């Protein structure tokens, strides 16, 4: 199932669907050139982009869910199975091993492992928080904060050590992809009309 999960993860729906149906290469005219669902939404529109995101989540969810609930894989044997879809997305052989950041596949993996649990609700609440009340830009900074929060939630709520190891491994893969090609620009944290700007080691606070 590890191999199946890897190749399932390596199916780059967010790149191929806009390419096949709209003739759009979502890596072009985007800040980071990432072949992921966020750029699919920006380049191909909300409907196509959300379809790509759903498929990116599903391709991680299905092999993990089957492994746990039907094949009864457990313990350390489960670690590579959980990590495989995200690794496949990040290092897709169909893209010359230059895949996406694997954020959507991370959520698919979490749903496959934890289902509708406290950890998943906590992570979903954080994502809503970071998109509404507390807005962090650029996207790479927001995703990094989300990853740290997601990993902390799993480490705190999840009793199984193999799940903790696997999720930590996935977060490291995603962090590597983000740090390798981060969004440019100052880090800005916006809370209502308060904007905190981190500019080359300096912190600026503005009220708008």
ZASETOR-892542 format. One record per residue (C-alpha): residue in one letter; residue number from 1; x, y, z. Coordinates in nm, 3 decimals. Layout:
[node "A", NUM, [X, Y, Z]]
...
This chain:
[node "X", 1, [0.000, 0.000, 0.000]]
[node "X", 2, [0.297, 0.232, 0.045]]
[node "X", 3, [0.378, 0.209, -0.327]]
[node "X", 4, [0.011, 0.248, -0.423]]
[node "X", 5, [-0.018, 0.548, -0.191]]
[node "X", 6, [0.294, 0.707, -0.340]]
[node "X", 7, [0.171, 0.677, -0.698]]
[node "X", 8, [-0.179, 0.789, -0.598]]
[node "X", 9, [-0.024, 1.095, -0.439]]
[node "X", 10, [0.188, 1.160, -0.747]]
[node "X", 11, [-0.123, 1.210, -0.966]]
[node "X", 12, [-0.109, 1.588, -1.002]]
[node "X", 13, [-0.477, 1.668, -1.051]]
[node "X", 14, [-0.423, 2.038, -0.984]]
[node "X", 15, [-0.180, 2.057, -1.274]]
[node "X", 16, [-0.327, 1.814, -1.527]]
[node "X", 17, [-0.699, 1.903, -1.506]]
[node "X", 18, [-0.650, 2.275, -1.591]]
[node "X", 19, [-0.392, 2.172, -1.852]]
[node "X", 20, [-0.617, 1.917, -2.024]]
[node "X", 21, [-0.951, 2.100, -2.009]]
[node "X", 22, [-0.849, 2.466, -2.026]]
[node "X", 23, [-0.502, 2.456, -2.178]]
[node "X", 24, [-0.365, 2.640, -1.873]]
[node "X", 25, [-0.029, 2.571, -1.710]]
[node "X", 26, [-0.097, 2.683, -1.354]]
[node "X", 27, [0.276, 2.713, -1.284]]
[node "X", 28, [0.293, 3.012, -1.517]]
[node "X", 29, [0.206, 3.364, -1.402]]
[node "X", 30, [0.202, 3.261, -1.036]]
[node "X", 31, [0.434, 3.381, -0.764]]
[node "X", 32, [0.575, 3.045, -0.660]]
[node "X", 33, [0.513, 2.830, -0.970]]
[node "X", 34, [0.365, 2.558, -0.751]]
[node "X", 35, [0.147, 2.295, -0.930]]
[node "X", 36, [-0.101, 2.282, -0.642]]
[node "X", 37, [-0.468, 2.350, -0.577]]
[node "X", 38, [-0.419, 2.710, -0.458]]
[node "X", 39, [-0.271, 2.807, -0.793]]
[node "X", 40, [-0.539, 2.600, -0.968]]
[node "X", 41, [-0.802, 2.818, -0.801]]
[node "X", 42, [-0.615, 3.136, -0.897]]
[node "X", 43, [-0.547, 3.034, -1.258]]
[node "X", 44, [-0.839, 2.808, -1.354]]
[node "X", 45, [-1.119, 2.952, -1.142]]
[node "X", 46, [-1.293, 2.848, -0.822]]
[node "X", 47, [-1.494, 2.554, -0.961]]
[node "X", 48, [-1.200, 2.380, -1.132]]
[node "X", 49, [-0.970, 2.472, -0.844]]
[node "X", 50, [-1.199, 2.325, -0.578]]
[node "X", 51, [-1.238, 2.007, -0.783]]
[node "X", 52, [-0.859, 1.979, -0.795]]
[node "X", 53, [-0.836, 2.038, -0.421]]
[node "X", 54, [-1.101, 1.773, -0.352]]
[node "X", 55, [-0.916, 1.517, -0.566]]
[node "X", 56, [-0.584, 1.604, -0.401]]
[node "X", 57, [-0.743, 1.538, -0.062]]
[node "X", 58, [-0.915, 1.220, -0.184]]
[node "X", 59, [-0.599, 1.065, -0.332]]
[node "X", 60, [-0.440, 1.070, 0.013]]
[node "X", 61, [-0.754, 0.976, 0.206]]
[node "X", 62, [-0.847, 0.660, 0.012]]
[node "X", 63, [-0.525, 0.450, 0.041]]
[node "X", 64, [-0.480, 0.543, 0.407]]
[node "X", 65, [-0.843, 0.473, 0.497]]
[node "X", 66, [-0.834, 0.135, 0.321]]
[node "X", 67, [-0.504, 0.044, 0.488]]
[node "X", 68, [-0.637, 0.116, 0.837]]
[node "X", 69, [-0.997, -0.002, 0.812]]
[node "X", 70, [-0.979, -0.293, 0.565]]
[node "X", 71, [-0.619, -0.416, 0.560]]
[node "X", 72, [-0.569, -0.365, 0.935]]
[node "X", 73, [-0.221, -0.220, 0.891]]
[node "X", 74, [-0.099, -0.079, 1.222]]
[node "X", 75, [0.210, 0.009, 1.424]]
[node "X", 76, [0.525, 0.124, 1.251]]
[node "X", 77, [0.408, -0.046, 0.928]]
[node "X", 78, [0.150, 0.232, 0.904]]
[node "X", 79, [0.406, 0.517, 0.904]]
[node "X", 80, [0.524, 0.484, 0.540]]
[node "X", 81, [0.165, 0.422, 0.425]]
[node "X", 82, [0.052, 0.750, 0.580]]
[node "X", 83, [0.351, 0.948, 0.451]]
[node "X", 84, [0.349, 0.801, 0.098]]
[node "X", 85, [0.071, 1.013, -0.065]]
[node "X", 86, [0.227, 1.340, 0.052]]
[node "X", 87, [0.572, 1.223, -0.059]]
[node "X", 88, [0.426, 1.127, -0.398]]
[node "X", 89, [0.267, 1.469, -0.438]]
[node "X", 90, [0.582, 1.654, -0.331]]
[node "X", 91, [0.815, 1.446, -0.551]]
[node "X", 92, [0.587, 1.334, -0.833]]
[node "X", 93, [0.760, 1.118, -1.097]]
[node "X", 94, [0.502, 1.253, -1.346]]
[node "X", 95, [0.645, 1.602, -1.292]]
[node "X", 96, [1.014, 1.513, -1.300]]
[node "X", 97, [1.007, 1.468, -0.921]]
[node "X", 98, [0.921, 1.837, -0.885]]
[node "X", 99, [0.573, 1.822, -0.740]]
[node "X", 100, [0.363, 2.048, -0.521]]
[node "X", 101, [0.375, 2.152, -0.158]]
[node "X", 102, [0.137, 1.870, -0.054]]
[node "X", 103, [-0.082, 2.082, 0.172]]
[node "X", 104, [-0.412, 1.935, 0.046]]
[node "X", 105, [-0.273, 1.581, 0.063]]
[node "X", 106, [-0.174, 1.650, 0.423]]
[node "X", 107, [-0.540, 1.718, 0.506]]
[node "X", 108, [-0.645, 1.407, 0.317]]
[node "X", 109, [-0.397, 1.205, 0.521]]
[node "X", 110, [-0.528, 1.353, 0.846]]
[node "X", 111, [-0.886, 1.265, 0.750]]
[node "X", 112, [-0.779, 0.912, 0.660]]
[node "X", 113, [-0.600, 0.866, 0.991]]
[node "X", 114, [-0.814, 1.055, 1.236]]
[node "X", 115, [-1.154, 1.086, 1.068]]
[node "X", 116, [-1.379, 1.355, 1.213]]
[node "X", 117, [-1.189, 1.392, 1.537]]
[node "X", 118, [-1.094, 1.668, 1.779]]
[node "X", 119, [-0.758, 1.714, 1.606]]
[node "X", 120, [-0.918, 1.761, 1.263]]
[node "X", 121, [-1.177, 2.002, 1.403]]
[node "X", 122, [-0.898, 2.195, 1.574]]
[node "X", 123, [-0.699, 2.219, 1.250]]
[node "X", 124, [-1.007, 2.320, 1.049]]
[node "X", 125, [-1.085, 2.590, 1.306]]
[node "X", 126, [-0.729, 2.718, 1.278]]
[node "X", 127, [-0.755, 2.738, 0.899]]
[node "X", 128, [-1.077, 2.941, 0.928]]
[node "X", 129, [-0.908, 3.162, 1.188]]
[node "X", 130, [-0.607, 3.224, 0.962]]
[node "X", 131, [-0.835, 3.308, 0.667]]
[node "X", 132, [-1.067, 3.545, 0.854]]
[node "X", 133, [-0.974, 3.699, 1.190]]
[node "X", 134, [-0.596, 3.652, 1.171]]
[node "X", 135, [-0.465, 3.684, 0.816]]
[node "X", 136, [-0.103, 3.589, 0.756]]
[node "X", 137, [0.072, 3.677, 0.430]]
[node "X", 138, [0.242, 3.557, 0.219]]
[node "X", 139, [0.078, 3.214, 0.183]]
[node "X", 140, [0.400, 3.029, 0.265]]
[node "X", 141, [0.410, 3.195, 0.608]]
[node "X", 142, [0.044, 3.109, 0.672]]
[node "X", 143, [0.097, 2.746, 0.570]]
[node "X", 144, [0.406, 2.720, 0.793]]
[node "X", 145, [0.209, 2.844, 1.094]]
[node "X", 146, [-0.074, 2.604, 1.004]]
[node "X", 147, [0.170, 2.312, 0.984]]
[node "X", 148, [0.316, 2.386, 1.325]]
[node "X", 149, [-0.036, 2.412, 1.468]]
[node "X", 150, [-0.150, 2.091, 1.295]]
[node "X", 151, [0.149, 1.896, 1.418]]
[node "X", 152, [0.102, 2.029, 1.771]]
[node "X", 153, [-0.267, 1.930, 1.765]]
[node "X", 154, [-0.187, 1.574, 1.654]]
[node "X", 155, [0.094, 1.536, 1.907]]
[node "X", 156, [-0.140, 1.653, 2.183]]
[node "X", 157, [-0.463, 1.473, 2.093]]
[node "X", 158, [-0.349, 1.155, 1.915]]
[node "X", 159, [-0.248, 0.862, 2.143]]
[node "X", 160, [-0.092, 0.640, 1.873]]
[node "X", 161, [0.282, 0.695, 1.833]]
[node "X", 162, [0.284, 0.577, 1.471]]
[node "X", 163, [0.036, 0.850, 1.378]]
[node "X", 164, [0.245, 1.112, 1.558]]
[node "X", 165, [0.557, 0.998, 1.371]]
[node "X", 166, [0.381, 0.989, 1.033]]
[node "X", 167, [0.219, 1.332, 1.066]]
[node "X", 168, [0.547, 1.484, 1.183]]
[node "X", 169, [0.718, 1.331, 0.879]]
[node "X", 170, [0.453, 1.474, 0.644]]
[node "X", 171, [0.485, 1.818, 0.805]]
[node "X", 172, [0.861, 1.803, 0.750]]
[node "X", 173, [0.808, 1.716, 0.381]]
[node "X", 174, [0.566, 2.006, 0.333]]
[node "X", 175, [0.793, 2.244, 0.527]]
[node "X", 176, [1.086, 2.145, 0.305]]
[node "X", 177, [0.885, 2.221, -0.009]]
[node "X", 178, [0.776, 2.559, 0.128]]
[node "X", 179, [1.120, 2.666, 0.251]]
[node "X", 180, [1.275, 2.556, -0.079]]
[node "X", 181, [1.052, 2.796, -0.272]]
[node "X", 182, [0.889, 3.047, -0.034]]
[node "X", 183, [0.666, 3.334, -0.140]]
[node "X", 184, [0.854, 3.663, -0.164]]
[node "X", 185, [0.772, 3.969, 0.040]]
[node "X", 186, [0.747, 4.078, 0.401]]
[node "X", 187, [0.556, 3.866, 0.648]]
[node "X", 188, [0.239, 4.051, 0.749]]
[node "X", 189, [0.006, 3.944, 1.030]]
[node "X", 190, [-0.328, 4.127, 1.015]]
[node "X", 191, [-0.571, 4.123, 1.308]]
[node "X", 192, [-0.873, 4.338, 1.221]]
[node "X", 193, [-0.721, 4.683, 1.151]]
[node "X", 194, [-0.387, 4.605, 1.316]]
[node "X", 195, [-0.105, 4.504, 1.082]]
[node "X", 196, [0.223, 4.364, 1.216]]
[node "X", 197, [0.498, 4.365, 0.952]]
[node "X", 198, [0.818, 4.161, 0.982]]
[node "X", 199, [1.071, 4.329, 0.750]]
[node "X", 200, [1.431, 4.201, 0.750]]
[node "X", 201, [1.446, 4.149, 1.124]]
[node "X", 202, [1.248, 4.463, 1.205]]
[node "X", 203, [0.893, 4.466, 1.339]]
[node "X", 204, [0.656, 4.742, 1.231]]
[node "X", 205, [0.303, 4.795, 1.362]]
[node "X", 206, [0.042, 4.985, 1.164]]
[node "X", 207, [-0.321, 5.074, 1.234]]
[node "X", 208, [-0.543, 5.109, 0.928]]
